[in-house]
Amino acid sequence: MRAHQDLVFSTAIRITASEAQAQDVAQEVFIKAYDNFDQLRNNPSAGGWLRVVARNLSLNYAYRQKKRWRLFSELSEGDEDGEDFAANIAVPDAALDGASQRTRSELIERALMALPERQRVPLVLYHFEGMAYEEIAQHLNVSLAKVKVDIHRARAALVKILEQCGITADDVTT
C-alpha cells in the first residue's frame, strides 16, 4: 500500500484543493483498503482500485463541502460577476528561464488549486482521472453542457494564471 500513497494523495488533493482534506481522504481510502486487504493483497489492479476509491471519496467530500458553504457562494457569485481568479495567485518575481520541470509542475499544481471548485473538479476528472465528459456529468450530477463549459473556463483560467507565472503552453508540453 505504501507504493500507492502518493497516487492516492495526489488524486485527493487535486479534487479537494486542500492538503488537510486530502490527508483525511487518503486516510479513509487506506482504512477501506485495510478492510479489503485480503482481496487487494496480491491483486495487480489494487492501484486502480485505490485511485477510484480516492476519487469517489474526494468527490463526496467536495460535495459535502459545497453544500455546507452554499450560503457563502450564493452571497458572492464568483466569476459570473467577472472576478479574476488569476489575480489571487502570487506571481514569482522572475520568469522561469531555466526553471526545472519540477518547479514548473509545482506552479501548475498551485495554479490548479487556485481554480474555483466548480472548474477544478471537472478539469481534474477529465485530464488527470481520464473520465469522459458524460461520466463527469453523471458523477457531479450536472448537465453535460455545464461540464464542457466548466472545463473550457478552467483551461482558460489556467492559461492566464500560468502566463502570469512565466509559463507558456510550450513550456507545459515540453
C-alpha angles and dihedrals in degrees: 000000000000088000089063101043094098091049092051095045095046091050091050097045094049090056101037097034090211127100093209093049091046090053090052091050092047090051091052091048092054092046087056089046090052090051089053097037095123091058095042101041098093099011112125091207094057091111092056091048091051092049093051092048090048091050094048095046091047091051090048090050093047090049092051090049091049092054092048094051099038091109092058094045090051091052093053110035098201121207096359084079091049098263110170109223091185089067089065093065122092108236118215116245094237132043118252097259105158093358116156124252087247091057090050091048090051091051090049090051091050091049090050091052090052092063118099113259094249089062102031098053098054091043092051092046091051102041104027102029096036095229121158120243091250092051091049091050090051094047093048094039093232134118123278089240091056091052092051093047093047092050091047092050091045092054091049092049091048092051090052094048094046093048089055087054092051098256119128129192088260090057092053094051095047 
